[in-house]
């Protein structure tokens, strides 16, 4: 046996050891064969009937009392106010919070059993965190409601309007659910299966053909399946570190391998990137500095410009560096980071376009209620909640990707790490990742697109009722820029997936990706400035404001 073959056989041997041990660990931890034991409140048999009667009475009083509050608030129109709306939600949470723990304890007392299976324990932890978090949040919101009612009584109907209250509760459920799922991934992950999946094939070993070293390792393996040998754990950690560090690189093929095209591509994409950054920065400065543009529509536009800068900066600088240095490698952490931020900014792009469509819908269809509905608190909350929600959703994908395995030197046929492309080159099973990806596609793309379609359907219906043609043109002119951006973004994004589905050509998919990751953010400032007289006027006044600020310094 040569010296090169020995390390390879040794790696295969320890891979074999860790896979078998991972299966033993998984079988022991994730089945009902080895339950946990809940000690309860007391082991005294004489106290069990007293405890059962006491906690059963408390549980029934809790459920009945909170149900009566919910029914009273729903049935009485005088209680249809923000304070009692939050109170009814807290009553519902109290019922669920108590139901998470008490019924199981009562069953254990009655049956004189103390065991709880791993899935049951995990479910109880998950639900306890959700309802405990919602309890804290609702108490905070109720305190804020009283603060506004007492300290700002005249503005109370505007600030605590029904739209704002209705939005707070479901968004809180979503955020707390995402945080709990994230904690479940962190606390109950299985690091050994990240490197060697338990469903991976294990080479059969012939006991008669093994040498002495192999027989000794096989005995260690059999012992490790029952005692979780410490050496196997160390080996798994070492291999995990090797798999998830910069030593294992991906290769990004880029747009072209032709050396003569590299200077041309570098110049084109550098120019497009600088135009994107400068154009969107000018939009942000114009909206921030001009008081005439301090309205919900331009507030969302400035946020969209900021997202466009970040969206382009996620992919183009890395591509420019690769072209300039003639390198195509990207480390595992860098690729994971690029996937994470790309998902965040593309999700925010979708949400902001949807919110801007809703803003136009309220402005045209409900002009008298527009200042009340689209108040600054509501607009700020919409953007903040969108960021938090997308942060959590994107983090789910990163946690799921950490459990995938990749071969050394894996080639990605793209110019950046896109989630779908990375999943296609994974060595392990990606079923769960694919399911989450399709669910998020529906959440980030389909639902926003339906929201935009509904908004403009309502806008067109309202405009058709106007008798004056000039009024129709003036009202719809405020939507023209937004419609152009929506058509460009969703049109190019749809082209990416259609080109991938219809043709297996990676080149077409890359060209389509360039359109919505680079071209669309570059064109957005031109669309909004050239088609909008208010923005053009603010941009014209911007140099004077800059000069006056410099003179003041």
C-alpha positions in Angstrom: 0.0 0.0 0.0 1.4 3.4 -1.0 1.7 6.4 1.4 -1.0 8.3 -0.5 -3.5 5.5 -0.2 -3.1 5.2 3.6 -4.6 8.6 4.5 -7.5 8.0 2.1 -8.3 4.6 3.7 -7.9 6.2 7.1 -10.4 9.0 6.2 -12.9 6.3 4.9 -12.5 4.3 8.0 -13.2 7.2 10.3 -16.1 8.3 8.1 -17.5 4.8 8.5 -17.1 5.1 12.2 -18.8 8.5 12.5 -21.7 7.5 10.2 -22.5 4.5 12.3 -22.1 6.4 15.5 -24.4 9.2 14.1 -27.0 6.6 13.4 -26.7 5.2 16.9 -27.0 8.7 18.4 -30.0 9.6 16.2 -31.8 6.4 17.0 -31.2 6.9 20.7 -32.2 10.6 20.8 -35.0 10.9 18.3 -37.2 7.9 19.0 -39.7 7.2 21.7 -37.5 4.3 23.0 -35.6 6.5 25.4 -38.1 9.0 26.9 -37.3 11.7 29.4 -38.6 11.5 33.0 -40.5 14.4 34.5 -40.1 14.3 38.3 -43.2 16.4 38.9 -44.0 18.5 42.0 -43.9 15.7 44.6 -43.2 11.9 45.0 -45.4 11.6 48.0 -48.4 9.2 47.0 -50.7 10.9 49.6 -50.3 14.3 47.9 -51.1 13.1 44.4 -55.0 13.3 44.8 -54.7 16.8 46.4 -52.4 18.0 43.6 -54.6 16.6 40.9 -57.8 18.2 42.3 -56.0 21.5 42.9 -54.5 21.9 39.5 -57.6 20.6 37.7 -59.7 23.2 39.4 -57.2 26.0 38.6 -57.0 24.8 35.0 -60.8 24.8 34.6 -61.1 28.2 36.2 -58.4 29.6 33.9 -60.0 28.3 30.7 -63.6 29.3 31.7 -62.6 32.7 32.9 -60.6 33.6 29.8 -63.3 32.2 27.5 -65.9 34.5 29.2 -63.6 37.5 28.6 -63.2 36.6 24.9 -66.9 36.1 24.4 -67.7 39.4 26.3 -65.3 41.4 24.1 -66.6 39.8 20.9 -70.3 40.2 21.6 -70.3 43.7 23.1 -69.8 46.6 20.5 -68.8 48.9 23.4 -65.7 46.8 23.9 -64.5 47.0 20.3 -61.6 49.2 21.2 -57.8 48.6 21.1 -57.5 48.0 24.8 -60.1 45.2 24.9 -58.9 43.8 21.5 -55.5 43.2 23.1 -57.2 41.9 26.3 -59.1 39.2 24.3 -55.9 38.2 22.6 -54.1 37.9 25.9 -57.0 35.7 27.2 -56.6 33.4 24.3 -52.8 33.2 24.9 -53.4 32.5 28.6 -55.6 29.5 27.7 -53.0 28.1 25.3 -50.1 28.9 27.7 -51.7 26.9 30.6 -52.8 24.1 28.2 -49.2 23.6 27.2 -48.2 22.3 30.7 -51.1 21.5 33.0 -52.9 18.7 31.0 -49.7 16.7 30.7 -49.1 17.1 34.4 -52.6 16.0 35.3 -52.3 12.9 33.0 -49.0 12.0 34.7 -50.5 12.3 38.2 -53.6 10.2 37.2 -51.7 7.5 35.4 -48.7 7.6 37.9 -46.3 7.8 35.0 -43.5 10.4 34.6 -42.2 9.7 31.1 -42.4 12.0 28.1 -41.0 11.2 24.7 -38.5 13.3 22.8 -41.0 14.7 20.2 -43.5 15.5 23.0 -40.8 17.3 25.0 -39.7 19.2 21.9 -43.3 20.2 21.1 -43.9 21.4 24.7 -40.7 23.5 24.7 -41.7 25.0 21.3 -45.2 25.9 22.3 -44.2 27.2 25.7 -41.7 29.6 24.1 -44.3 30.8 21.7 -47.1 31.5 24.2 -44.6 32.9 26.8 -43.2 35.3 24.2 -46.7 36.4 23.1 -47.7 37.0 26.7 -44.7 39.4 27.1 -45.4 41.1 23.9 -49.1 41.7 24.6 -48.4 43.1 28.0 -46.0 45.5 26.4 -48.4 46.6 23.7 -51.2 47.1 26.3 -48.9 49.4 28.3 -48.1 51.3 25.1 -51.9 51.6 24.4 -52.5 53.1 27.9 -49.5 55.5 27.4 -51.0 56.8 24.1 -54.5 57.1 25.5 -53.3 59.1 28.6 -50.4 61.1 27.2 -51.7 61.7 23.7 -55.5 61.5 23.9 -56.2 63.6 20.8 -54.0 61.5 18.6 -55.1 58.2 20.1 -57.6 57.3 17.3 -55.0 58.0 14.7 -52.1 56.2 16.3 -54.0 53.1 17.6 -56.2 52.7 14.5 -57.7 49.3 13.7 -55.3 48.7 10.9 -52.3 49.2 13.2 -53.7 47.0 15.9 -54.7 44.2 13.5 -51.2 44.3 12.0 -49.4 44.1 15.4 -50.9 40.8 16.5 -50.4 38.6 13.4 -46.9 40.0 12.8 -46.0 39.2 16.5 -47.1 35.6 16.0 -45.0 35.3 12.9 -41.9 36.8 14.5 -42.1 34.7 17.7 -42.7 31.6 15.7 -39.6 32.3 13.6 -37.5 32.9 16.7 -38.7 29.7 18.3 -37.9 27.7 15.2 -34.5 29.2 15.1 -33.9 28.3 18.8 -35.1 24.8 18.1 -32.5 24.5 15.3 -29.7 25.8 17.5 -30.6 23.8 20.6 -31.6 20.5 19.1 -29.2 20.3 16.1 -27.2 17.2 15.4 -23.7 18.2 14.4 -22.5 14.7 13.5 -25.2 14.3 10.9 -24.1 17.5 9.2 -21.0 15.8 8.0 -22.2 12.3 7.4 -25.9 12.0 6.9 -27.5 9.1 8.6 -29.0 8.0 5.3 -25.7 7.9 3.5 -24.6 4.5 2.2 -22.0 2.8 4.3 -19.6 0.4 2.6 -19.9 -3.2 3.7 -16.9 -4.6 5.5 -15.8 -8.2 5.3 -14.6 -9.4 8.7 -12.4 -12.1 7.1 -10.6 -9.8 4.8 -9.8 -7.1 7.4 -6.3 -6.6 8.6 -5.5 -6.2 12.3 -6.0 -2.4 12.3 -9.4 -2.6 10.6 -10.5 -5.3 13.0 -9.5 -3.1 15.9 -11.3 -0.1 14.5 -14.4 -2.2 13.9 -14.5 -3.3 17.5 -14.2 0.4 18.5 -17.1 1.1 16.2 -19.3 -1.5 17.7 -18.5 -0.3 21.2 -19.1 3.3 20.1 -22.7 2.5 18.9 -23.6 1.7 22.5 -21.3 3.9 24.6 -20.8 6.9 22.2 -17.0 6.6 22.3 -15.3 9.8 22.9 -12.8 9.3 20.1 -15.6 9.2 17.6 -17.0 12.5 18.8 -13.6 14.1 18.4 -13.3 12.8 14.9 -16.8 14.1 14.0 -15.9 17.5 15.3 -12.6 17.6 13.4 -14.3 16.6 10.2 -17.1 19.1 10.8 -14.5 21.8 11.2 -12.8 20.7 7.9 -16.1 20.6 6.0 -17.4 24.1 7.2 -14.2 26.2 7.0 -12.5 28.1 4.3 -10.5 24.9 3.4 -13.4 23.7 1.4 -14.0 26.1 -1.5 -16.7 26.5 -4.0 -15.9 27.6 -7.6 -18.0 30.3 -9.2 -17.9 29.9 -13.0 -18.9 33.5 -13.6 -20.4 34.8 -16.9 -17.7 33.8 -19.3 -14.4 31.9 -19.5 -13.2 33.8 -22.5 -10.1 35.8 -21.4 -10.7 38.5 -24.0 -14.1 39.3 -22.6 -12.9 39.8 -19.0 -11.8 43.4 -19.4 -15.1 44.3 -21.2 -17.2 42.6 -18.5 -15.2 44.3 -15.7 -15.8 47.8 -17.3 -19.5 47.2 -18.0 -20.3 45.9 -14.5 -18.2 48.4 -12.7 -20.0 51.2 -14.6 -23.4 49.7 -13.9 -22.6 49.3 -10.2 -21.3 52.9 -9.8 -24.4 54.2 -11.6 -26.7 52.1 -9.4 -25.0 53.3 -6.1 -24.9 57.0 -7.2 -28.4 57.1 -8.6 -30.0 55.5 -5.6 -27.9 57.7 -3.2 -29.2 60.8 -5.0 -32.8 59.6 -4.5 -32.2 59.0 -0.8 -30.6 62.4 -0.3 -33.4 64.2 -2.3 -36.1 62.6 -0.2 -34.3 63.1 3.1 -33.4 66.8 2.4 -36.7 68.0 0.8 -39.6 68.5 3.2 -42.1 68.3 0.3 -41.1 64.6 -0.1 -41.7 63.6 3.5 -44.7 61.6 2.6 -45.4 57.8 2.8 -44.8 57.2 -1.0 -41.4 58.8 -1.0 -40.5 57.3 2.4 -41.0 53.8 0.8 -39.1 55.0 -2.3 -36.0 56.0 -0.2 -36.1 52.6 1.5 -36.4 50.9 -1.9 -33.3 52.8 -3.1 -31.4 51.7 0.0 -32.4 48.1 -0.6 -31.3 48.4 -4.3 -27.8 49.6 -3.3 -27.5 46.7 -0.8 -29.0 44.2 -3.3 -26.4 45.0 -6.0 -23.6 45.2 -3.5 -24.3 41.6 -2.5 -23.2 40.2 -5.8 -21.4 42.7 -8.1 -18.3 43.6 -6.0 -17.4 39.9 -5.5 -17.8 39.3 -9.3 -15.6 42.3 -10.1 -12.9 41.1 -7.7 -13.0 37.6 -9.3 -12.6 39.1 -12.8 -9.8 41.4 -11.7 -7.8 38.7 -9.8 -8.7 35.9 -12.2 -9.9 33.7 -9.3 -13.2 31.9 -9.1 -13.1 30.4 -5.6 -15.4 31.4 -2.7 -15.2 29.9 0.7 -18.1 28.2 2.5 -18.8 31.0 5.0 -18.6 33.6 2.2 -21.0 31.7 0.0 -23.4 31.2 3.0 -23.2 35.0 3.8 -24.0 35.9 0.2 -27.0 33.6 0.1 -28.3 35.1 3.4 -28.0 38.7 2.3 -29.2 38.1 -1.2 -32.4 36.5 0.2 -32.9 39.4 2.6 -32.7 42.1 0.0 -34.7 40.3 -2.7 -37.4 39.7 -0.1 -37.4 43.4 1.0 -37.6 44.4 -2.7 -40.8 42.4 -3.0 -42.3 43.6 0.2 -41.5 47.3 -0.5 -43.0 47.1 -4.0 -46.2 45.6 -2.5 -46.4 48.2 0.3 -45.9 51.0 -2.4 -48.8 49.5 -4.4 -51.0 49.5 -1.2 -50.0 53.1 -0.6 -51.3 54.1 -4.0 -54.4 52.0 -3.5 -55.3 53.9 -0.3 -54.3 57.3 -1.8 -56.6 56.8 -4.8 -59.5 54.7 -3.4 -59.7 56.2 0.1 -58.2 59.7 -0.2 -60.0 61.1 2.8 -58.7 58.4 5.1 -55.2 58.4 3.6 -53.6 60.5 6.4 -55.1 58.3 9.1 -54.4 54.9 7.5 -50.9 55.7 6.2 -49.7 57.6 9.3 -45.9 57.8 10.1 -46.2 55.2 12.9 -47.9 52.7 10.6 -45.4 53.2 7.7 -42.4 52.9 10.0 -43.8 49.8 11.6 -44.4 48.2 8.2 -40.8 48.6 7.1 -39.3 47.5 10.5 -41.5 44.4 10.7 -40.6 43.5 7.1 -36.9 43.6 8.0 -37.4 41.5 11.1 -39.6 39.0 9.3 -37.2 38.5 6.4 -34.2 38.3 8.7 -35.8 35.3 10.5 -37.0 33.6 7.3 -33.5 33.9 5.7 -31.9 32.6 8.8 -34.0 29.4 8.5 -32.4 28.7 5.2 -28.9 29.2 6.5 -29.5 26.9 9.4 -30.8 24.2 7.0 -27.9 24.7 4.7 -25.4 24.1 7.5 -26.7 20.5 7.6 -25.8 19.9 3.9 -22.6 18.3 2.7 -20.6 19.5 -0.3 -17.7 17.9 -2.2 -14.3 19.7 -2.1 -14.1 22.1 -5.1 -17.8 22.1 -5.9 -18.6 24.1 -9.0 -21.5 26.5 -9.0 -22.5 27.4 -12.6 -23.3 31.1 -11.7 -21.6 34.4 -10.9 -22.9 34.4 -7.3 -24.2 32.0 -4.7 -27.9 31.7 -5.4 -29.9 29.4 -3.1 -31.3 27.2 -5.8 -27.9 26.8 -7.5 -26.2 25.9 -4.2 -28.8 23.3 -3.4 -28.4 21.7 -6.8 -24.7 21.0 -6.2 -25.1 19.6 -2.6 -24.0 16.0 -2.0 -26.7 15.3 0.6 -30.5 15.2 0.5 -32.0 18.6 0.0 -35.7 17.7 0.3 -36.4 19.9 3.4 -34.4 22.7 1.9 -36.4 22.5 -1.4 -39.7 22.5 0.5 -38.7 25.6 2.5 -37.5 27.3 -0.7 -40.8 26.8 -2.5 -42.8 27.9 0.6 -40.7 31.1 0.7 -41.1 31.6 -3.0 -44.9 31.7 -2.4 -44.4 34.0 0.6 -41.9 36.4 -1.0 -43.1 36.4 -4.6 -46.5 35.0 -5.1 -48.3 36.7 -2.2 -46.7 40.1 -2.9 -47.5 39.8 -6.7 -51.1 39.0 -5.8 -51.2 42.0 -3.4 -49.9 44.3 -6.2 -52.4 42.9 -8.7 -55.3 43.4 -6.2 -54.2 47.0 -5.4 -54.1 48.0 -9.1 -57.4 46.2 -9.8 -59.0 48.3 -7.1 -57.3 51.4 -8.4 -58.5 50.8 -12.0 -62.0 50.2 -10.7 -62.0 53.5 -8.8 -60.6 55.4 -11.8 -63.2 54.1 -14.1 -65.9 55.7 -11.9 -64.4 59.2 -12.3 -66.2 61.3 -14.8 -63.3 63.6 -15.7 -60.6 62.3 -17.9 -58.1 64.8 -16.6 -58.7 63.5 -13.0 -58.1 59.9 -14.2 -54.8 60.9 -15.8 -53.6 62.8 -12.8 -54.5 60.1 -10.3 -53.0 57.3 -12.4 -49.8 59.3 -13.2 -48.7 58.8 -9.6 -48.7 55.0 -10.3 -46.8 55.0 -13.6 -43.3 54.9 -12.1 -44.2 52.1 -9.7 -45.8 50.1 -12.4 -42.7 50.3 -14.6 -40.5 49.1 -11.7 -42.8 46.3 -10.8 -43.0 45.1 -14.4 -39.2 45.2 -14.8 -38.5 43.5 -11.5 -41.1 40.7 -11.8 -40.6 40.3 -15.5 -36.9 39.7 -15.3 -37.3 37.5 -12.2 -39.9 35.4 -13.9 -37.5 35.1 -16.9 -34.9 33.6 -14.6 -37.2 30.7 -13.5 -38.7 30.2 -17.0 -35.3 30.0 -18.6 -34.2 27.5 -16.0 -37.3 25.4 -16.4 -37.5 25.5 -20.2 -33.8 25.2 -21.0 -31.0 23.5 -19.2 -28.6 26.2 -20.4 -26.8 27.8 -17.5 -25.8 30.7 -19.7 -29.4 31.8 -20.3 -30.1 31.6 -16.6 -27.1 33.8 -15.8 -28.1 36.4 -18.3 -31.6 36.6 -16.9 -30.2 36.9 -13.4 -28.1 39.8 -14.5 -31.3 41.6 -15.5 -33.0 41.5 -12.1 -29.9 41.7 -9.9 -28.0 44.4 -11.7 -30.0 46.1 -14.5 -33.3 46.6 -12.5 -31.6 48.4 -9.5 -29.7 50.6 -11.9 -32.8 51.7 -13.8 -35.0 52.4 -10.8 -33.6 55.9 -10.1 -34.0 56.9 -13.7 -37.6 55.6 -13.8 -38.6 57.5 -10.6 -36.8 60.7 -11.4 -37.6 61.1 -15.1 -41.3 60.2 -14.7 -41.8 62.2 -11.4 -41.7 66.0 -11.3 -41.5 66.1 -7.5 -38.3 64.0 -7.5 -36.9 66.0 -10.4 -37.5 69.3 -8.5 -36.0 67.9 -5.3 -32.9 66.7 -7.3 -32.6 70.2 -8.8 -32.7 71.8 -5.4 -30.3 69.3 -3.9 -27.0 71.1 -4.9 -28.2 74.4 -3.4 -29.0 72.6 -0.1 -25.6 70.9 -0.1 -23.9 74.3 -0.7 -25.9 75.9 2.1 -24.9 73.1 4.5 -21.2 73.5 3.6 -21.4 77.3 4.1 -23.0 76.6 7.5 -20.0 74.5 8.5 
